[in-house]
Amino acid sequence: MNRLRLTGVLWQEGDAFVSKCPELGVASCGDTLEEAMANLREAVELYLDNAERLGLLESLPVLTSAERFTTQFEVSLR
């Protein structure tokens, strides 16, 4: 079984927590941070299972990239 290390970004919207995997563009949500993360993990696993069945895993270079970088930055709103 291959293991992938992906990024999970989480934030609160109202009473819910949103979770997103930026490498794949997959998102989910939950009532708690833990639930949002668990739901994201499940959504990513389903996404990758489907991509594998369709023969699309090779077209996802983010899965084979040895290094990824994340950062935060600020912008000004007009």
C-alpha positions as CSV (number, residue, x, y, z in Angstrom):
1,M,0.0,0.0,0.0
2,N,1.5,3.4,-1.0
3,R,1.1,6.2,1.4
4,L,0.9,9.9,0.3
5,R,1.6,12.9,2.3
6,L,-0.9,15.7,1.3
7,T,-1.8,19.0,2.7
8,G,-5.0,19.8,4.6
9,V,-6.2,23.4,5.0
10,L,-9.0,24.0,7.4
11,W,-11.0,27.1,8.4
12,Q,-14.2,27.9,10.1
13,E,-17.3,29.2,8.2
14,G,-20.1,30.0,10.6
15,D,-20.8,26.9,12.7
16,A,-19.0,24.5,10.3
17,F,-15.4,23.8,9.5
18,V,-14.3,23.5,5.9
19,S,-11.3,21.3,4.9
20,K,-9.5,21.4,1.6
21,C,-6.6,19.4,0.0
22,P,-5.0,22.1,-2.3
23,E,-2.9,19.6,-4.2
24,L,-6.0,17.8,-5.6
25,G,-8.7,20.5,-5.2
26,V,-10.8,18.2,-3.0
27,A,-12.8,19.7,-0.2
28,S,-15.2,18.6,2.6
29,C,-16.5,19.9,5.9
30,G,-17.6,18.9,9.3
31,D,-19.0,20.2,12.6
32,T,-15.6,20.0,14.3
33,L,-12.0,20.3,13.1
34,E,-11.6,16.6,13.6
35,E,-14.7,15.7,11.7
36,A,-13.7,18.0,8.8
37,M,-10.3,16.4,8.6
38,A,-11.7,12.9,8.7
39,N,-14.2,13.8,6.0
40,L,-11.5,15.3,3.9
41,R,-9.4,12.2,4.2
42,E,-12.3,10.0,3.1
43,A,-13.1,12.4,0.2
44,V,-9.4,12.3,-1.0
45,E,-9.3,8.5,-0.7
46,L,-12.5,8.2,-2.8
47,Y,-11.1,10.7,-5.3
48,L,-7.8,8.8,-5.7
49,D,-9.6,5.4,-5.9
50,N,-11.7,6.8,-8.8
51,A,-8.7,8.4,-10.5
52,E,-6.9,5.0,-10.3
53,R,-9.9,3.1,-11.8
54,L,-10.0,5.7,-14.6
55,G,-6.2,5.4,-15.2
56,L,-5.7,9.1,-14.3
57,L,-3.2,8.8,-11.5
58,E,-0.3,9.3,-13.8
59,S,-1.7,12.6,-14.9
60,L,-1.5,13.9,-11.3
61,P,2.1,15.0,-11.0
62,V,1.6,16.3,-7.5
63,L,1.5,12.7,-6.4
64,T,5.0,12.0,-7.6
65,S,6.7,15.3,-6.7
66,A,9.3,14.8,-4.0
67,E,9.0,18.3,-2.5
68,R,6.1,20.6,-1.9
69,F,6.1,24.0,-0.2
70,T,3.3,25.9,1.6
71,T,3.3,29.4,2.8
72,Q,1.1,32.2,3.9
73,F,1.2,35.7,2.3
74,E,-0.7,39.0,2.6
75,V,-2.4,41.1,0.0
76,S,-4.1,44.4,0.2
77,L,-7.8,44.8,-0.5
78,R,-8.9,48.0,-2.3
